[in-house]
Amino acid sequence: SFSTTVRTNEGSHSLSLNGSGGAVKASGVTGIDIGDADWSWGGWANWGALPANAYMISFGTDTSGDAWQMYTNSTTGINLTLHTLETKTISFTLVTGSWHWYWSEYTASTNTWELFVDNVSQGTAAFTNTITYANAEIAIGEGLDASSRATGYFDDWRIYNGVTTPGERTAIYAAGL
């Protein structure tokens, strides 16, 4: 299960995840092209615990090669996976107990993913496979197969068609919670 919690020190309503219940899911989503197209997504997270494979956001279907999923790699980085086909890790130190902004951008022409934490690039990774899908499911706080749930707070998660410009990305980050 999930609940919204007023976080007065952040001035917003945040999704509270306890790691054992469901998260936020929507099925049959159309109009967002994460297949052979550029996309950006991300939001704010305040981790309560950092188990390996705590899913942040998933988009697609629970079919091999038909979804992108972003999740923690314990305390050592963030993974982006093309569901069951290929996983890339960008390493940095994840921390618990404070808010951080995680933003991913995928450029289809180069098949490259870039990860930003608090609007600072943490690196890039190139994929060799591509994705296709029809109708999709979005999950925030768990994987598409309802596994590896996150613990902590999530806020202001967004998905964009296209890669954001540095100015757009900075404006989203600067708006804060």
C-alpha positions in Angstrom: 0.0 0.0 0.0 1.0 3.6 -0.2 0.1 6.8 1.5 0.7 10.5 1.0 2.4 12.2 3.8 2.7 16.0 4.4 6.4 16.8 4.6 6.2 20.2 6.1 9.9 20.8 6.0 9.8 20.2 2.2 6.4 21.9 1.8 4.8 19.2 -0.4 2.9 16.0 -0.3 5.2 13.0 -0.8 4.5 9.4 -1.6 5.5 7.3 1.4 6.7 3.8 0.6 7.3 1.1 3.3 9.0 -1.5 1.1 6.4 -4.2 1.6 3.2 -2.9 -0.2 2.4 -1.8 -3.7 3.5 1.5 -5.1 1.9 3.7 -7.7 1.0 2.0 -10.9 -1.0 2.9 -14.0 -1.7 0.5 -16.9 -2.5 1.1 -20.6 -0.5 4.4 -20.7 -0.2 5.8 -24.2 1.3 8.9 -25.7 4.7 8.6 -24.0 7.3 7.2 -26.5 10.1 5.4 -24.7 10.8 3.1 -27.6 13.1 4.2 -30.3 12.8 7.9 -29.2 14.4 10.3 -26.8 13.0 10.5 -23.3 13.7 12.0 -19.9 12.4 11.0 -16.5 13.1 11.5 -12.8 12.1 13.0 -9.6 13.0 13.5 -5.9 13.7 10.6 -3.5 14.5 10.5 0.2 15.6 6.9 0.8 14.6 5.2 4.1 16.8 2.2 3.3 18.9 1.1 0.3 18.5 -2.5 -0.5 19.9 -3.8 -3.8 17.3 -3.4 -6.6 14.9 -0.9 -5.0 13.0 0.2 -8.1 12.5 3.9 -8.6 10.5 4.0 -11.8 9.6 1.4 -14.5 7.9 2.0 -17.8 6.8 -0.7 -20.3 5.5 -4.2 -19.9 6.8 -7.2 -17.9 8.1 -8.8 -21.0 11.7 -9.3 -22.0 13.0 -6.3 -23.9 9.8 -4.4 -23.5 10.5 -2.0 -20.6 13.0 0.4 -19.1 13.5 0.2 -15.3 15.6 2.4 -13.1 16.7 1.0 -9.6 19.3 1.2 -7.0 22.4 -0.9 -6.9 22.6 -1.1 -3.1 24.5 2.0 -2.0 26.8 2.1 -5.0 24.8 3.6 -7.9 21.8 3.5 -10.1 21.0 0.8 -12.7 19.0 1.3 -15.9 17.9 -1.9 -17.5 16.3 -2.8 -20.8 14.1 -5.4 -19.1 16.0 -8.7 -18.9 18.2 -8.0 -21.9 20.8 -5.5 -20.8 21.7 -3.5 -17.6 24.0 -0.6 -17.2 25.2 0.9 -13.9 26.3 4.4 -13.2 28.2 4.3 -9.9 28.2 6.9 -7.2 27.4 6.9 -3.4 23.7 6.8 -2.6 22.7 8.2 0.8 19.6 7.8 3.0 17.7 10.3 5.1 17.9 13.3 2.8 16.2 14.5 -0.5 18.1 14.1 -3.8 16.9 14.7 -7.3 17.5 11.8 -9.8 17.1 12.6 -13.5 17.7 10.2 -16.5 17.9 11.1 -20.1 18.0 8.7 -23.0 19.2 9.7 -26.5 17.9 7.2 -29.1 20.3 8.2 -31.9 23.3 7.2 -29.8 21.5 4.7 -27.6 23.0 6.5 -24.6 21.7 7.0 -21.1 22.9 9.9 -18.9 22.1 10.1 -15.1 22.0 13.4 -13.1 21.9 13.5 -9.3 21.1 17.0 -7.9 21.5 18.3 -11.5 25.2 17.1 -11.8 26.0 14.4 -14.4 27.1 11.2 -12.8 28.1 9.7 -16.2 26.7 8.0 -19.3 26.3 4.4 -20.5 25.6 3.1 -24.0 23.1 0.3 -24.7 23.4 -2.2 -27.6 19.7 -3.3 -27.6 16.6 -1.2 -28.3 13.1 -1.3 -27.0 9.6 -1.6 -28.5 6.3 -1.6 -26.8 2.6 -1.0 -27.4 0.5 0.0 -24.3 2.6 0.5 -21.3 2.5 0.4 -17.5 4.2 2.9 -15.3 5.3 1.9 -11.8 6.8 4.3 -9.3 8.4 2.7 -6.3 8.5 -0.9 -7.5 9.4 -3.1 -10.5 6.8 -4.0 -13.2 6.5 -7.5 -11.6 5.7 -6.0 -8.2 9.2 -6.9 -6.9 12.0 -5.0 -5.2 9.9 -2.2 -3.6 11.5 1.0 -2.5 11.5 2.3 1.1 11.3 6.1 1.7 9.7 9.1 0.1 9.2 10.0 -3.5 8.0 13.3 -4.9 7.4 15.1 -8.2 8.3 12.2 -10.6 8.0 13.2 -14.3 8.3 11.6 -17.7 9.0 13.6 -20.8 9.0 12.8 -24.5 12.4 14.1 -25.6 15.7 15.0 -23.9 15.4 18.1 -21.8 17.8 21.0 -22.5 20.2 22.0 -19.8 18.0 25.1 -19.1 14.8 22.9 -18.8 16.6 20.4 -16.5 18.0 23.2 -14.3 14.5 24.8 -14.1 12.9 21.5 -13.0 15.7 21.0 -10.4 15.6 24.6 -9.1 11.8 24.4 -8.6 12.6 21.9 -5.8 9.9 20.0 -3.9 
